[in-house]
Amino acid sequence: MVAVDRDEAGLAALAREAGAEAAPCELSDLAAVDALPADIDILVNNAGLQHVAPIHEFDPDRFSLILRVMLEAPFRLARRALPHMYARGWGRVVNISSVHGLRASPFKSAYVSAKHGLEGMSKVIALEGAEHGVTSNCINPAYVRTPLVERQLADQARTHGIPPEAVLDKVMLEPVAVKRLVEPEEVAEFAAVLYGPASDSITGASLSMDGGWTAH
């Protein structure tokens, strides 16, 4: 097992806990991404970042950074891992997408674009990999209780013109039927299904765990 993160201290702690090899990497550095181990049986793409602004105020460099980390880096990781999976006759690609891979929200042009692109790439991998025993799927959660979400509160308040304390109820939980954040452990358990014994025929799918957001 190889764990990748740019936070070296946090990564070291995770590696000790999970018995994994730590591979510190800044995923915006595509040369560094290309140097990561390629002999991977199960690839889970889970890195993300966010920027909240209307398009006419959106920093183009920030837009490019988000697409580089959230779409181009997963492409490069898959491109490196797939030959190993093909040779083995088995492999799993699990992309942690988002409800924003299926729906759009204002002020999130880069994030929505990256997640929609990830959805398309996942389906292409599913079609190309099927004959080699490789599946590829997306998990589409609503807002998950992570630092990424917590850091959005001030930006969401500014762009929506509401107090920060109102963002959770009036923005993040407003479109969902289940009025709570998704817990990270729930996403991890769902991902495990996609590389477990029942996963052979699950491929090319976008699997919602969005609290009913897309039921509207």
HELIX and SHEET records of a PDB file:
HELIX    1   1 GLU A    8  ALA A   18  1                                  11    
HELIX    2   2 LEU A   30  ASP A   34  1                                   5    
HELIX    3   3 ILE A   55  GLU A   57  5                                   3    
HELIX    4   4 PRO A   60  LEU A   67  1                                   8    
HELIX    5   5 ARG A   68  GLU A   72  3                                   5    
HELIX    6   6 ALA A   73  ARG A   88  1                                  16    
HELIX    7   7 VAL A   99  GLY A  101  5                                   3    
HELIX    8   8 SER A  109  GLY A  129  1                                  21    
HELIX    9   9 ALA A  130  HIS A  132  5                                   3    
HELIX   10  10 PRO A  147  GLU A  150  1                                   4    
HELIX   11  11 GLN A  152  HIS A  160  1                                   9    
HELIX   12  12 PRO A  164  ALA A  166  5                                   3    
HELIX   13  13 VAL A  167  VAL A  167  1                                   1    
HELIX   14  14 LEU A  168  MET A  172  3                                   5    
HELIX   15  15 PRO A  184  VAL A  193  1                                  10    
HELIX   16  16 TRP A  213  ALA A  215  5                                   3    
SHEET    1   A 2 VAL A   2  ASP A   5  0                                        
SHEET    2   A 2 GLU A  21  PRO A  24  1                                        
SHEET    1   B 4 ILE A  42  ASN A  45  0                                        
SHEET    2   B 4 GLY A  91  ILE A  96  1                                        
SHEET    3   B 4 VAL A 134  PRO A 141  1                                        
SHEET    4   B 4 SER A 206  MET A 209  1                                        
END                                                                             
